[in-house]
Amino acid sequence: MMRFALPLCLTFGALPVFAQSWTPPEGCEGFLTVQQRGCMLSNHYICEGDPEGDQWRVDFIEGGPVFASRINFETEWVESLSLFSQTRTTLGERPDPASLTELLETGIDTYDFTTVTQDGEETRWRGADVLTGETVEISGHELLVMTYTSQSDDAEGTSMNRGVNYVSEKWRMFLPGVSSSVLEDGTTGPERDNTPVQIIEPGEPGFFAVAPIYDCGVQDTGWRP
């Protein structure tokens, strides 16, 4: 279902710098905005014609939208689009599909799958998500705390990451937290903190805003998804 990727790009390109809110593509409806640390904001929406349970997310930094992605009911990474490089990526082979259902039922979910760009570049992703048993409350919504380890292998080599994410059972999605790369000597690289600060629903102030408001003006402006 790639039909929404191109309209996303065109809509973003036309977005005026003074705009206070963003409108999803035609046939789509927004349901959540998340203001995060690290000068990030994510707008979440669903679209007619997509399989039931699929949902989209668009990430914004101070300079505007940078990344769009679609997940399915099990939170598998179905497709994504980098708005810097115009790289479009889709889900490939899945020896061990990611499963939010398994994570919620057992407390742990392993995964092993590939993603493929429009140029045929393949990346293999392997790892595990583990619920800690802890919860946090943000804007009145309870989120489950989850740790993860992840390894990616592509033509340029192997990368490893670990961190903390948050799981929403209500919206069947992961929200980012603190993450870092694992260096060759086993030590951890600099942390990146995109922990959610505000969760905003339709009708509430700030819903589908375009401007992140936390930690802005202090991070690396060369950020890339």
C-alpha positions as CSV (number, residue, x, y, z in Angstrom):
1,M,0.0,0.0,0.0
2,M,2.4,2.7,-1.2
3,R,-0.3,5.1,-2.4
4,F,0.1,7.5,0.5
5,A,3.9,7.9,0.4
6,L,4.0,10.3,-2.6
7,P,1.1,12.5,-1.4
8,L,3.0,12.8,2.0
9,C,6.0,14.1,0.2
10,L,4.0,16.6,-1.8
11,T,2.0,17.8,1.2
12,F,5.2,18.4,3.2
13,G,6.8,20.3,0.4
14,A,3.9,22.8,0.3
15,L,3.7,23.3,4.1
16,P,4.2,27.0,4.9
17,V,6.7,27.9,7.6
18,F,4.0,29.8,9.5
19,A,1.5,27.0,9.6
20,Q,0.3,26.1,13.1
21,S,-1.2,22.7,12.4
22,W,-0.8,19.9,9.8
23,T,-3.5,18.2,7.8
24,P,-3.0,14.5,6.9
25,P,-3.4,13.3,3.3
26,E,-6.9,13.1,1.8
27,G,-8.8,10.1,3.1
28,C,-6.8,10.0,6.4
29,E,-7.8,11.0,10.0
30,G,-5.5,12.1,12.8
31,F,-5.9,10.5,16.2
32,L,-2.9,11.5,18.3
33,T,0.0,14.0,18.7
34,V,3.0,13.2,20.9
35,Q,5.4,16.0,22.0
36,Q,8.8,14.4,22.9
37,R,12.1,15.5,24.4
38,G,14.9,16.1,22.0
39,C,12.9,18.6,20.0
40,M,10.7,15.9,18.3
41,L,7.0,15.8,17.6
42,S,5.0,12.9,16.1
43,N,1.5,13.1,14.5
44,H,-0.4,9.8,14.2
45,Y,-3.2,9.0,11.8
46,I,-5.1,6.2,10.0
47,C,-6.1,6.1,6.3
48,E,-9.0,4.6,4.4
49,G,-8.1,1.7,2.2
50,D,-5.2,0.5,4.4
51,P,-5.6,-2.9,6.1
52,E,-7.4,-2.7,9.4
53,G,-5.1,-2.0,12.3
54,D,-2.5,-0.1,10.1
55,Q,-1.5,3.4,11.3
56,W,0.8,6.1,10.1
57,R,3.2,8.4,12.0
58,V,5.0,11.6,10.8
59,D,7.9,13.0,12.8
60,F,8.7,16.7,13.0
61,I,11.8,18.6,14.1
62,E,12.2,22.4,14.2
63,G,12.8,22.6,10.5
64,G,9.7,20.6,9.6
65,P,8.7,17.0,8.9
66,V,11.5,14.5,8.4
67,F,10.1,11.0,8.5
68,A,6.9,9.1,7.8
69,S,6.2,5.4,8.6
70,R,3.3,2.9,8.6
71,I,3.0,0.0,11.0
72,N,0.4,-2.8,11.2
73,F,-1.7,-4.2,14.0
74,E,1.3,-6.1,15.4
75,T,3.5,-2.9,15.1
76,E,5.5,-4.4,12.3
77,W,7.4,-1.8,10.3
78,V,5.4,-2.0,7.0
79,E,6.9,1.0,5.1
80,S,8.7,4.2,5.7
81,L,9.8,7.3,3.9
82,S,12.8,9.6,4.8
83,L,11.9,13.1,3.7
84,F,15.6,14.1,3.7
85,S,16.8,11.5,1.3
86,Q,13.5,10.4,-0.2
87,T,14.4,6.8,0.6
88,R,11.4,4.6,0.6
89,T,11.7,1.4,2.6
90,T,9.3,-1.6,2.8
91,L,9.0,-4.8,4.8
92,G,10.8,-7.8,3.3
93,E,11.2,-11.4,4.6
94,R,10.1,-12.1,8.1
95,P,11.6,-15.3,9.6
96,D,10.4,-14.1,13.1
97,P,7.8,-11.4,12.7
98,A,7.5,-8.7,15.4
99,S,4.4,-9.2,17.5
100,L,2.9,-6.7,19.9
101,T,0.4,-9.4,20.9
102,E,3.2,-11.8,22.0
103,L,4.9,-9.0,23.9
104,L,1.8,-8.1,25.8
105,E,0.9,-11.7,26.6
106,T,4.3,-13.1,27.5
107,G,6.4,-10.0,28.4
108,I,9.0,-10.6,25.6
109,D,9.0,-10.6,21.9
110,T,11.9,-11.5,19.6
111,Y,12.1,-10.5,15.9
112,D,14.0,-11.2,12.8
113,F,13.0,-9.5,9.5
114,T,14.4,-7.5,6.6
115,T,13.6,-4.1,5.0
116,V,14.3,-3.2,1.4
117,T,14.7,0.2,-0.1
118,Q,13.4,1.2,-3.6
119,D,17.0,0.7,-4.8
120,G,17.1,-2.8,-3.6
121,E,19.3,-2.2,-0.5
122,E,18.4,-4.7,2.2
123,T,18.8,-4.5,6.0
124,R,18.3,-7.3,8.4
125,W,16.9,-6.5,11.8
126,R,17.2,-8.8,14.8
127,G,16.5,-8.2,18.5
128,A,14.2,-8.5,21.5
129,D,11.7,-6.3,23.3
130,V,11.1,-7.0,27.0
131,L,8.5,-5.5,29.3
132,T,10.0,-4.4,32.7
133,G,6.7,-4.6,34.6
134,E,6.9,-0.9,35.3
135,T,4.4,1.7,34.0
136,V,4.5,5.5,33.6
137,E,1.7,8.0,33.3
138,I,1.9,10.7,30.7
139,S,-1.0,13.2,30.2
140,G,-3.3,10.8,32.1
141,H,-2.4,7.8,29.8
142,E,-0.7,4.7,31.2
143,L,2.3,3.4,29.2
144,L,4.2,0.2,29.8
145,V,8.0,0.4,30.1
146,M,10.0,-1.8,27.7
147,T,13.7,-2.3,27.2
148,Y,15.1,-3.5,23.8
149,T,18.3,-4.6,22.1
150,S,18.5,-4.5,18.3
151,Q,21.1,-5.4,15.7
152,S,21.0,-4.3,12.1
153,D,23.1,-5.7,9.3
154,D,23.5,-4.1,5.8
155,A,26.1,-3.6,3.1
156,E,28.0,-1.2,5.3
157,G,28.3,-3.5,8.3
158,T,26.6,-4.2,11.7
159,S,25.1,-1.8,14.1
160,M,23.8,-2.5,17.6
161,N,21.4,-0.4,19.7
162,R,19.8,-0.6,23.1
163,G,17.3,1.5,25.0
164,V,14.0,2.1,26.6
165,N,10.7,2.5,24.8
166,Y,7.1,2.9,26.0
167,V,4.2,0.7,24.9
168,S,0.6,2.0,24.6
169,E,-1.9,-0.9,24.7
170,K,-4.7,1.5,23.9
171,W,-3.3,2.7,20.6
172,R,-1.1,-0.4,19.9
173,M,2.1,1.5,19.3
174,F,5.6,2.0,20.7
175,L,6.7,5.5,21.8
176,P,10.4,6.3,21.9
177,G,12.4,6.8,25.0
178,V,16.2,6.9,25.6
179,S,18.4,5.0,23.1
180,S,22.1,4.6,22.4
181,S,24.4,2.7,20.1
182,V,26.6,-0.1,21.3
183,L,30.2,0.4,20.3
184,E,32.6,-2.4,19.2
185,D,34.3,-2.5,22.6
186,G,30.9,-3.1,24.2
187,T,30.6,0.4,25.7
188,T,27.6,2.6,25.0
189,G,27.6,5.7,22.8
190,P,25.9,9.0,23.5
191,E,22.3,8.8,24.5
192,R,19.4,10.2,22.5
193,D,16.4,11.1,24.5
194,N,13.0,11.3,22.7
195,T,10.9,10.4,25.8
196,P,7.2,11.5,25.4
197,V,6.3,14.5,27.5
198,Q,2.7,15.3,26.3
199,I,0.1,13.0,24.6
200,I,-2.5,15.1,22.9
201,E,-5.9,13.9,21.5
202,P,-8.3,15.5,19.0
203,G,-9.9,18.6,20.4
204,E,-7.0,19.3,22.9
205,P,-4.7,22.3,22.5
206,G,-1.6,21.3,20.4
207,F,-3.3,18.5,18.5
208,F,-1.6,18.0,15.1
209,A,0.8,20.8,15.7
210,V,3.9,21.1,13.5
211,A,6.3,22.6,16.1
212,P,8.1,20.5,18.7
213,I,8.5,22.5,22.0
214,Y,10.8,20.5,24.3
215,D,14.7,20.8,24.2
216,C,14.6,22.8,20.9
217,G,17.6,24.9,19.9
218,V,20.1,22.7,21.8
219,Q,20.4,19.5,19.8
220,D,22.3,18.6,16.6
221,T,20.4,20.2,13.7
222,G,21.9,17.6,11.4
223,W,19.6,14.9,12.7
224,R,18.6,12.2,10.2
225,P,16.1,9.3,10.6
